[in-house]
Amino acid sequence: DPLVAAHNNSSEEAFVSIARGRHNWLFAYSEDGARALTVLSSITKTARRCGLNVLKYLELVMNRFREWRESAIPSDVIESVLPWNDEIRELCGLSV
């Protein structure tokens, strides 16, 4: 297909960052710390790929999840902060 790029630079770049991150994860000091670092990395990469201001997005997510600190977060709340949600794109989109 002539419309498909002949290279896969974006996927290769994603794996390079994982390899670099692997070195940093050695310093997480615990399995829980490494797991938290992995989750945070996944969230920030997804937000970046969706064209969001990562800092604004993380602040918004943490503020919305604050009241469920000790209990399960309802699925409708989780869905409301997904990076492809229209409201989130409006609130956290990068200014061009």
C-alpha positions in Angstrom: 0.0 0.0 0.0 1.6 3.3 -1.0 -0.2 5.2 1.8 1.6 3.2 4.5 4.9 4.6 5.6 8.0 2.4 4.8 9.4 2.9 8.2 8.1 2.4 11.8 10.0 5.2 13.5 7.2 5.9 16.0 7.1 2.3 17.3 10.9 2.1 17.4 11.0 5.4 19.4 8.5 3.9 21.9 10.7 0.9 22.5 13.8 3.0 22.9 12.1 5.0 25.6 11.1 1.7 27.3 14.7 0.6 27.2 15.9 3.9 28.7 13.1 3.7 31.3 14.2 0.2 32.2 17.5 1.6 33.5 15.6 4.1 35.6 13.2 1.5 37.0 16.2 -0.2 38.6 16.1 2.7 41.0 12.5 2.4 42.0 13.7 0.5 45.1 10.5 -1.7 45.3 8.1 -3.6 43.1 5.3 -1.2 44.1 7.6 1.8 43.1 8.4 0.2 39.8 4.7 -0.5 39.1 3.8 3.1 40.0 6.5 4.4 37.7 5.2 2.2 34.9 1.7 3.3 35.3 2.7 7.0 35.4 4.9 6.5 32.3 2.0 4.9 30.4 -0.4 7.7 31.3 2.1 10.5 30.3 2.9 8.8 27.0 -0.8 8.3 26.2 -1.6 11.9 27.0 1.3 13.1 24.9 0.2 11.0 21.9 -3.3 12.5 22.3 -1.9 16.0 22.1 -2.5 17.0 25.7 -0.5 19.2 28.0 0.7 16.4 30.3 1.1 18.5 33.4 -2.4 19.9 33.1 -3.8 16.4 32.4 -2.1 14.8 35.4 -3.3 17.6 37.7 -6.8 17.2 36.5 -6.8 13.4 36.9 -5.3 13.6 40.4 -7.8 16.2 41.5 -10.8 14.1 40.2 -9.5 10.9 41.8 -8.6 12.5 45.2 -11.9 11.7 46.9 -11.5 7.9 46.1 -8.1 7.6 47.7 -9.1 4.6 49.8 -11.8 3.0 47.6 -12.5 1.9 44.0 -12.9 4.6 41.5 -16.3 4.3 39.6 -16.0 3.5 35.9 -17.9 6.6 34.9 -15.3 8.8 36.6 -12.5 6.9 34.9 -14.2 7.3 31.6 -14.6 11.0 32.2 -10.8 11.5 32.4 -9.6 9.4 29.5 -7.4 11.4 27.2 -9.6 11.1 24.2 -12.6 12.5 26.0 -13.8 15.7 24.3 -14.0 17.6 27.6 -10.4 16.6 28.5 -9.1 17.6 25.1 -10.7 21.0 25.5 -9.3 21.5 29.1 -5.9 20.0 28.6 -5.2 20.4 24.9 -1.9 22.0 23.8 -2.3 25.7 22.7 -1.2 26.0 19.1 
